[in-house]
């Protein structure tokens, strides 16, 4: 049927979408069409602005490669990743641990390490860090045999896949909780770092006069059959960017208490103790954003 008005465009597209035999597909794309068309009407989008949007989306794809996922970064910078995470995992109010976005730098097949091992595989100057973790269920019972995947940026603010000076899989490792639900490892205190600014996401942040530094954090992915996979981050409470994280990943329950031992001596180090709570559910690994 010929399109007779701008309102008829939306209805025609929705009728086409509803022909899908996949009900969830029809629901998602139908909602996308309705909201997208209303956005165009509300803003009276110009033809030039639509051309800009085409170019922007193309540049997201062109900026993505095996070591960088621009689409994930763009989603993070719009708060979409955190919103999806909180909608699907709750806000952490009932337990100590809230979920947090996966981020664009998780990799599969990090080395499996014994408790107490170091994440360092190449010289990595920085304040030594001892991290002691425990994992429990929502009744407070320890959970043994949890695979705890850990990754972090170096003190210069780069993950090892971004930095030719770091060895492969530096500052990454997988640990298993013991019979008491505990694990621990050594590393260096993480530092804040700017999100990658070379692509269209960086252009957007500059256009909005937003600062680009993420607060310092450690990433954790906890996996065990019978429990919902927990993806989270832990931040030091003294970081200056807790309130203006460009990817909106900081929640109150994820601020950890870093303490200092042997201050002012050669043995000075940071210590982080943190308890993770896992909920019953499906154990599922996410799709890695990079290789």
Secondary structure, DSSP 8 states (H G I E B T S, - for coil): ----SHHHHHHHHHHHHTT-S-HHHHHHHHHHHHHHHHHHHHHT--HHHHHHHHHHHHHHHHT-BTTB-HHHHHHHHTTHHHHHHHHHH--STTSS-------TT--S---B--TT-BS-SS---S-EEEEEEEEE-TTS-B--S-EEEEE---TTS--GGG-TTS-TTTTEEEEE--TTSEEEEEEE----EE---SSHHHHHHHHTT---EE--EEEEEEE-TTB--EEEEEEETT-TTTT--TT----GGGEE-EEEESTTSTT-EEEEEEEEE--BS-------S--
